[in-house]
């Protein structure tokens, strides 16, 4: 085999690995967002707006920040749901500081993918409302029972119990009580 053919084979292998990693990452974000939308969908309403979704997702992805808010409100983590030492030191998937606080540019593709697979619906208008579908509820229930996603599912219940507020109220809460998350230039990682 020549150096050129070895190089091409190596490049193809690296590109294939990168595509697989991108797919895994996309599935991770889709599962987490699906669990959030499932938890906040009721018989009458869904999760109201991208701002609310982004702020709840921020608290879910940054459990050390969620812990600070819980403590300030006089609440404790339910047993077994506390952030691990690794979660306190690092974040699984970083968000970006944007105009209205924490944001992830993947929301549009994640929500589009979930809707295209009939796992969620969303309405147009001033503020999109994201609702779980019957097949999405089955998928979320199945995910919630797996060891990989049970903790995330339990934490969405904690968010629903203590932070079921409007997107604007959550944004204000984060700005006022977690200034270190937003006191940075736009488009920088949190």
C-alpha positions, 0 to 999 in steps of 0.5 A: 500500500502506498503512502497516498492510499494509506493517507486516504484510508486514514482520512476516511476512517477519521471522517467516519469516526467524526460522523459517528460521534456527531450522531451520538452527540445529536442523540444525547441532546435529543433524548435530554430535550425529549425528557424535558418536553415530556415532563412539562407537557400536561393535558392542556399545555406544553413547554412554553417557548424556546427561552423556557426550554433553554433555561431549564436545559441549562439547569439540567446540564449544569446541576451545580448551578441548579444546586445553588438555586435549590439551596438558596430557596431552602430545598435539598436534592432528593436522595440520589439525585445530587450532582456527582463530584465529576458533575461539579467539576465539569459539564457534559455539554457546554452552552454558550452565553447569548443575548438572553443567557445560556443558549445552544445553537443545536436547539433548532436541529434537535427540535426539528429532528424530534418533530420530524419523527413525531415525538413532539409537536410545536406551534408557531406564533409569538412563542412556540409551545412544545408538546410531547406526542403519544409516541414521544411519551412512549419513547420518554418513558422508555428512556426514563427507565434506562440507567443512563437516563433515569437520573436526568428524568428524575431531575426534570421532575425536580425542575417541574416542581421548583422551576415551572416558571415562564421563560422570562422569569427563569431568565431573570432568576439566572441573571440575578442569582447565577451572575457568573453564568451570564457575566461574560461576553456573548458567544463564549462558553459557560 
